[in-house]
Amino acid sequence: MNSVPEDRRMIALRGLQRLLDDVFRVPGTGIRFGWDPVIGLVPWVGDVLTAIFSCAIIVQAHHLRVPRIVQLRMVMNVAIDVLVGVVPLVGDVADVFWKSNAKNFALLERHAAPDTKATRGDWLFVAGAVSAILLIAAAPLIMVYWIVHSMMRAGLLPAF
């Protein structure tokens, strides 16, 4: 059972999550957004500031001994939010729909119970994100190899 300070922290974090992701509603729609995309309009500083606020949920997850793979998933949710957020306007619109804080708070609530195991979805998300990062990192190397190989076949570069 949670202690009173932990309950207060969870209530405070729920309030922070709501402020960052869901406090406003676009009239006539079901679209909700918070201060995250609004603060994100300030180039770089806004995205870094909201990422710092987002870390409060991750710190609480660590405090409650949420499985490390879930904590990594939470970090990746924030990283995706920041990376997409640095693209002017597109990133701010994406913030309205990605809602990393809501995703992370839901993960925190689901995994905060003692002896809760990480789900297959947690592992798949992390594996997919790591695979995407590796592919993105390898793409320039593959491209350079292909260009050099093509130039050598065309006789524009000497064969080694």
N, C-alpha and C positions, 0 to 999 in steps of 0.2 A: 504494500500500500504506500502511496506517495506521502511524503511528509508535507507539512503546511508550507514551508519555504518552496518546495518543488512545485506544489500546486499554484502558488502565487507566481512563480517564474513561468509556468505554462500559461497562466491567464495573461501575464504581461506579454509573452511571446505571441499568443494568439492575437492580442491587440496590435502588436507590431506588424504581424503578418497581414492583418486586415488593413492597417494604414498603408502598407507598401503595395498591396495587391488589389484590394476590394472596396475601398472607402467611397469611391464615386461610381455613379451609373450614368451611362450615356442615355439621355431621355428617349423614351419610346423603344428601347432595345433591352436585351438582357445582358449587354456588355458592361462589365464592371472593370474598373482599374483603380489603382492607388497612386501614391506619391512616387513610386519607382519610375514609371515612364515620365512623370512630370519633372522630377529632379534630374532624370537622365537627359533631359533636353540641354543641360549644361554640359558641353563637350568634356569628356574624360572625367572631370571632377565629379559630375553627377553619378556616373556609373560606378566609380570607385567608392563614393560615399554610400550608395545603396548596397554595394557588395559588403561593405563593413557592417551595415545594419543586418544584412542577411546572415552574417557569421554568428550572430547571437543564437540563432536556431541550431546551427552546427555545434557550437560550444555546448549548448544544453544537451544535444544528442551525445556528445562525448561524455559529459558529466553523468548522464543516465546509462552509460555503457551500451549504447546502441551498437549493433555489430559494425565493425570497421568498414566492411564493404558497403553498408548503407550510408555511413558517414562519407565515404568516397563518392557515392552516388550524389549525396547532398552537395558536396564540393563541386562536382561536375555540373549540377544544375545551376549553381551560382556562376561557374566559369562560362557556361553557355550563355547565360543572361548577360554577363559582362562583355564577352566577345561579340555577341550580336549587337549589344547595346552601343558599342563604339561606332557603329555605322550610323551616320546622321539620319535622322527621321525614320529610316527603316527599322533601326534598332529600337527606337522608342515605340513604334507601332507593335513590334514583336513583343516588347515588354508587357503590353496590354494582354497578350494571349499566352505567353510562356509562363508567367507567374511562378518563378522559382521558389519564392517564399511559401506559397500555398502548397506546392509539391513537397517542399522540405518539411513543413509543419505536419502534413499528412503522414510522411514517412516517420517523423518523430513520434507522433501519436501511435502509429501502428507498431513500432519497434521498441517503444519505451518500457514495455512490460518486461519483467525479469525473464530471462531465458528465452526470449523471442529470437528465432533464427531468421537469417536473411532469406528472402524468397528467391526463386529462380529468376523472377523479373529483375531483382536488384543485380544479380550476377550478369544477366544478359545486357542490361543497360550499361553497366561498367565495361563489360567486354566489347560491346558495340562502340562505345565512346573511345576506348583505347585503340580499337582497330581503326576507327576513322582517323584518329590522330596519327597513327603509324602510316596509313595510306597517304595522308596529306603530307607527311614528312618525307615519304619515299617518292612521291610524284616528281619533284624537281630532279632527283637523281635518275629516275627512269627516263625522264625527258632529255637530260643531258646525254645519257648513254645512247638513246635513240638518235639524237642529232649527230653525235660523233660517229656512230656506226653508219648512218646514212651518208655522211660526208666522206667517210673512208670508202664506201662502196661506189660512190660517184667519182672517186679519184680526186676529190678536193683536199683531202688530207692524206699524208703518206701512211701506209700500214706499218704498224710497229712490230 
